[in-house]
Amino acid sequence: VIFCKATSGSKTSHVAFRVFVSGSKLSLLGKDIWGYKVKEESKHKAPRITYFDTTYLDVIGSTVLLPCTASGAGEVDTIWLNATEFVVADGSDKRITITPFGDLKIKNIRWSDMGPYTCLARNSYGQDSITTFLYPLLAEK
């Protein structure tokens, strides 16, 4: 995953994208680039989380993307749980969503967002999970 943050005056923009490399073939966001096709193959039936962070720090007010990339046989569903094991990104807080890749996106993070978030990847063969601790920081003066 490549993250890019640009700031101009009082405006800041964030973007994240995934680059998949297979031999000499390149794919962005799972799409073909330069006519090459990249085939993702899973050697595991049960999901396996292959990319994540254990700790994530960013400034209060920022938009964060907590990564959780999983592979497995068939369709792998991803859900995120908070410290009390309630599902986040259930629509009750419009700031919190799950990307098509399974990452947790939290807009305008607050001090109250601090804590552990557990990514649970599951399919009909099993599940895997990881926990990322989100720590909002005060902006430098």
C-alpha positions as CSV (number, residue, x, y, z in Angstrom):
1,V,0.0,0.0,0.0
2,I,1.3,3.4,-0.9
3,F,0.0,6.4,1.1
4,C,0.3,10.0,-0.2
5,K,-0.6,13.1,1.8
6,A,-0.6,16.5,0.2
7,T,-1.1,19.8,2.0
8,S,-1.7,23.2,0.4
9,G,-2.5,26.1,2.7
10,S,-5.2,24.9,5.1
11,K,-6.3,22.0,2.9
12,T,-5.0,18.5,3.1
13,S,-5.8,15.5,0.9
14,H,-4.9,11.8,1.5
15,V,-4.9,9.0,-1.0
16,A,-3.9,5.3,-0.6
17,F,-3.6,2.7,-3.3
18,R,-2.3,-0.8,-3.5
19,V,0.4,-2.0,-6.0
20,F,0.5,-5.7,-6.8
21,V,3.6,-7.1,-8.4
22,S,3.7,-10.6,-9.9
23,G,7.0,-11.2,-11.7
24,S,7.3,-8.3,-14.1
25,K,3.6,-7.6,-14.1
26,L,2.1,-4.6,-12.3
27,S,-1.5,-4.0,-11.2
28,L,-3.0,-1.0,-9.4
29,L,-6.1,-1.6,-7.4
30,G,-6.4,-5.0,-9.0
31,K,-6.7,-3.4,-12.5
32,D,-4.5,-4.3,-15.4
33,I,-1.7,-1.9,-16.2
34,W,0.1,-1.7,-19.5
35,G,-1.8,-4.7,-20.8
36,Y,-0.5,-7.1,-18.2
37,K,-2.9,-9.2,-16.2
38,V,-2.1,-10.0,-12.6
39,K,-3.8,-13.1,-11.2
40,E,-4.1,-13.3,-7.4
41,E,-3.9,-16.9,-6.3
42,S,-4.6,-18.1,-2.8
43,K,-2.7,-21.1,-1.4
44,H,-4.9,-20.9,1.7
45,K,-8.5,-21.9,1.9
46,A,-9.2,-20.1,5.2
47,P,-8.5,-16.4,5.1
48,R,-5.0,-15.2,6.1
49,I,-4.4,-11.5,6.8
50,T,-1.2,-10.6,5.0
51,Y,-0.9,-6.8,5.5
52,F,-1.8,-4.8,8.6
53,D,-0.4,-2.3,11.1
54,T,-0.2,-3.0,14.9
55,T,-0.1,0.7,15.8
56,Y,-1.4,3.6,13.9
57,L,-0.7,7.3,14.9
58,D,-2.1,10.4,13.3
59,V,-3.1,13.9,14.1
60,I,-6.6,14.6,15.5
61,G,-8.8,15.7,12.6
62,S,-7.0,13.6,10.1
63,T,-8.5,10.8,8.0
64,V,-6.9,7.4,8.7
65,L,-6.8,4.1,6.9
66,L,-6.2,1.1,9.1
67,P,-5.0,-1.6,6.6
68,C,-6.2,-5.2,6.6
69,T,-5.4,-7.2,3.5
70,A,-6.6,-10.8,3.5
71,S,-6.5,-13.6,1.0
72,G,-8.3,-16.9,1.0
73,A,-10.5,-19.2,-1.1
74,G,-13.7,-17.7,-2.5
75,E,-15.1,-14.5,-1.1
76,V,-13.5,-13.2,2.1
77,D,-15.6,-10.9,4.2
78,T,-14.0,-8.3,6.5
79,I,-15.5,-6.8,9.6
80,W,-14.0,-4.5,12.1
81,L,-14.6,-4.6,15.9
82,N,-13.9,-2.0,18.6
83,A,-12.5,-2.6,22.1
84,T,-15.9,-3.7,23.3
85,E,-16.2,-6.1,20.4
86,F,-19.0,-4.1,18.7
87,V,-19.0,-3.9,15.0
88,V,-17.8,-0.5,13.7
89,A,-18.6,0.8,10.2
90,D,-22.2,-0.4,10.7
91,G,-23.6,2.9,9.5
92,S,-24.2,4.4,12.9
93,D,-21.2,6.8,12.5
94,K,-20.9,8.2,9.0
95,R,-17.2,8.9,9.6
96,I,-16.3,5.2,9.7
97,T,-16.4,3.0,6.7
98,I,-14.8,-0.1,5.3
99,T,-13.0,0.2,1.9
100,P,-13.5,-2.4,-0.8
101,F,-10.1,-3.8,0.2
102,G,-11.2,-4.4,3.8
103,D,-9.3,-1.4,5.3
104,L,-11.1,0.7,8.0
105,K,-11.4,4.4,7.1
106,I,-12.1,6.9,9.9
107,K,-12.6,10.5,8.9
108,N,-11.8,13.4,11.2
109,I,-10.4,11.2,14.0
110,R,-11.1,12.3,17.6
111,W,-9.5,11.6,20.9
112,S,-12.5,9.3,21.6
113,D,-11.5,7.1,18.6
114,M,-8.3,6.0,20.5
115,G,-8.1,2.3,21.2
116,P,-7.8,-1.2,19.6
117,Y,-9.6,-2.1,16.4
118,T,-9.8,-5.7,15.4
119,C,-10.0,-6.8,11.7
120,L,-11.8,-10.1,11.3
121,A,-11.5,-11.7,7.9
122,R,-13.7,-14.7,7.3
123,N,-15.0,-17.1,4.7
124,S,-16.7,-20.5,4.7
125,Y,-13.4,-22.2,5.6
126,G,-12.5,-20.2,8.7
127,Q,-11.2,-16.8,9.8
128,D,-8.2,-14.8,10.8
129,S,-7.9,-11.6,12.8
130,I,-5.4,-8.9,13.8
131,T,-5.7,-5.9,16.1
132,T,-4.5,-2.3,15.4
133,F,-4.2,0.3,18.1
134,L,-5.2,3.8,16.9
135,Y,-3.6,6.7,18.8
136,P,-4.8,10.2,17.8
137,L,-2.1,12.9,18.4
138,L,-2.4,16.5,19.2
139,A,-1.3,18.7,16.3
140,E,2.0,20.6,16.7
141,K,1.7,24.3,17.4
